[in-house]
């Protein structure tokens, strides 16, 4: 199996998890990686999100870093798109950081078991 096929399969697994994040909730790159059994691959989850930000079926705006910072915002159409999408779902964002992050955090390892 080629490396590109492996990466495609991993990206598809990431997208499947991201599609399950409820509106108004967020998760982190690392939490997705941990759920998929690839604990050290948070950066690969980020790469998958970079490829998905234009796909309306993958709510990439709901994936942030472990501190609730909108680190992927520069991959959207404008620097404020990610924040706008989150705010439309009731998530308060101030200076690129989700407020009350713990209340909005969705852990796939807990929620999908």
Residue pairs with C-beta under 8 A, 6 or more apart in sequence:
7 44
10 36
10 38
10 41
10 44
10 48
11 47
11 48
11 51
11 52
13 36
14 32
14 36
14 44
14 45
14 48
14 49
14 52
15 48
15 52
15 55
15 57
15 58
17 27
17 32
17 35
17 36
17 108
17 112
18 27
18 32
18 49
18 52
18 58
18 59
18 60
18 62
18 63
19 57
19 58
19 59
20 108
20 111
20 112
21 27
21 59
21 62
21 63
21 106
22 106
23 59
23 89
23 90
24 89
24 90
24 91
24 104
25 62
25 104
25 105
25 106
26 62
26 63
26 64
26 68
26 86
26 91
26 98
26 101
26 104
26 105
26 106
27 62
27 63
27 64
27 105
27 106
27 107
27 108
28 42
28 63
28 64
28 65
28 66
28 105
29 42
29 43
29 45
29 46
29 49
29 63
29 64
29 65
29 66
30 39
30 42
30 45
30 66
31 66
31 107
31 108
31 109
32 42
32 45
32 63
32 108
33 39
33 40
33 41
33 42
33 44
33 45
34 109
35 107
35 108
35 109
35 112
38 44
42 66
45 63
46 71
46 72
49 60
49 63
49 72
49 75
50 72
50 75
52 58
52 60
53 60
53 61
53 72
53 75
53 76
54 77
59 85
60 72
60 75
60 76
61 76
61 81
61 82
61 85
61 86
62 86
62 106
63 72
64 70
64 71
64 72
64 98
65 71
67 97
67 101
68 97
68 98
68 101
68 104
68 105
69 96
69 97
69 98
70 82
70 83
70 86
70 93
70 96
70 97
70 98
72 82
73 79
73 80
73 81
73 82
73 83
73 96
76 82
83 93
83 96
86 93
86 98
87 93
91 98
91 104
92 98
92 99
92 100
93 99
98 104
